[in-house]
């Protein structure tokens, strides 16, 4: 992942002007008047670019002041004017020095846009910890237990970690809680499960340039349970909320929920964590935002003037107690993971997941595949936790089914004999202002429960304008005894250390006939040239966030789109340039 330059100084500096903002009215007119009255006169006649930058800076400051006082509608107007000053809607692409200024402007704007972010489904686990670790919401430990934990840490050799390690009373309290009878066995079990997933997570994080010890965030989120689900509808080992999962490319409908796929969710978590680190320039604040949502952490910082996570956590009301304990729990996990036996845990890590991948170009029943390949249904469901049904989905590029290592030939043979199944069908509805799940369900003649289930939501979840809702249509999962003519599949062996190859081979090999499966012709094809793709704007999107999600810059998006400032709206179609 390319690292983006973050503006550190000048008028765009994050947190500047907080005291001044407190004295400014939340009304746009009064805010503008206050700033305009104090603006100094230019010393000399500036050129066109200097005028544009001065106007953009002035509008940005007005927008920042409005955001800090809670007037987000006013803030968005000023931010739009700031960007219009640099690049009017429909105007030519920004070049030269203005390109760097424009990117800095966007990166600064998105920090203050986070203040207005939706709170219903912000972040991942909505300020909660893993269901297995619920006692960490308020870890209890006696002074004697904390002293024992302190002695254990002090007697440990120097800890090598690629994230900052702080040991204070908050961290020691969590270590003591982990060692307590209430949590000891659960922690030990989670440490054992970590062996299945940590190698894969660390490989992906290394690819993305992230600290590898961030893998232990997943331990606090889910105790490495792929089917973990919070009562706020967060799913998977990374506990993505529905909205955040959608924003980072994780599909969720009545057939599949990619938040529960460990590798896909890890890739999404890597992008989200990188975004949060760019936002806060601090891993502890990024972790807190991963748990609670960036808007909540941003507002806490602005309200308290806190300079770091520990100052924020020291404030009694700035963040919830679960989030206050989140970073200490992460640090305790990293310390213990380096030497479990030193802290009283007898851990035999599970071996890393190893599996083969078979790409299916038509839906089939898992029961048919399991029976034909002499496997059990549990074998397939354990490797494919994203499947919500026992029928594989229909996808244009084929569906990559993970199968036990060494079984790919048997599964291919079973696939050839398996009848085509008919999965439930869905249609997509884009929510309008004022929509609710009951209202949408009534309009489409389905139950609220089935609508919520199809979208991995609770029946009480709110619906945002522009949100895509999957509407289940009446269809029964069935099988036809007529085999699909010329059934096709392809396979590739993989393991937790090499499974990233499966995604790239998936689209190439779905048309390879079974007779050719052992020598996939797709591998002989020249790689397709990188091409421009499109992205449909969702509720809550910003241009910076879309850029981070697709591995490009805001400037690159602006260069091929006629965007009026930051005025993107749900439903807009943006062209996304290819990664370089």
FENKAJO-V269986 format. One line per field, one symbol per residue. ss: DSSP state (2 for helix, 1 for strand, 0 for the rest). psi: psi as a letter, one per 40 degrees, with the letter a starting at -180 (. if undefined). burial: + if it has 9 or more other ideal C-beta (glycine too) atoms within 8 Angstrom, else -. A space follows every 50 residues. Layout:
ss = ???
psi = ???
burial = ???
This chain:
ss = 00000000022200000222220000022222222222000000000222 22222222222222222200022222222222222200000000002222 22222222222222220000000000000022222222000022222222 22220000000000000022222222222000022222222222222222 22222220000222222222220000001000001000010222222000 01000112220222222222222222222200222222222202222222 22220000222222000000222222222222222222022220000000 00011111110000122222220000222222200010001000000011 11110002222222222000110001111100000022222222000222 22220000000000000111110000011000000001111111100002 22222222200012222220222200000000111100000022222222 000222222000000000000011110000
psi = hhhihhheaaeehheiedddddehieiddddddddddehiiidihiiddd ddddddddddddddddddeegdddddddddddddddgiheiiihiadddd dddddddddddddddeihedfiacefeiiiddfdeedghhiidddddddd ddddeiihhhieihhhhaddddddddddeiddeddddddddddddddddd dddddddefihdeededddddeffhdehhieefiiidefhiddddddfeh ihaedigedehddddddddddddddddddefhdddddddddehddddddd dddeeieaddddddhdediiddddedddddddddddddgdddefhghghi iihhiihhhheihihdddddddefiiddddddegeeheifhiihideihh hhiiheedddddddddehihihiiiiihhhiiheiidddddddefiiddd ddddefiieeiihihehhhhhhihhhhiihehihhfhiiiihiiieeeee ddddedddeeehiddeddghddeeiihiihiiiihhhiheiiddddddde faiddddddeighgbefiiheihihhiii.
burial = ---+--+----++---++--+--+-+-+-+++-++--------------- +++++++++++++++++++-++-++++++++++++++-+----+---++- ++++++++++++++++++--++++++++++-++-+++-+-+---++-+++ -++--+--+-+-+-+----+++++++++++--++-+++++++++++++++ ++++++-+-+++++++++++++++++-+-+-+++++++++++++++++-+ -+++++++++++++++++++++++++++++-+++++++++++++++++++ ++-+-+-++++++-+--++--+++++++++++++++++-+--+-+-+--+ -++-++++++++++++-+++-++-+-+-+++-+++++-+++++----+++ ++++--++++++++++-+++++++-+--+++---+-+-+++--+---+-+ ++-++++---+-++++++++++----+-+---+---++++++-+++--++ ++--++-+++-+-+-++--+-+------------+-++++++++++++++ -+-+++++++--++++-+-+---++++---
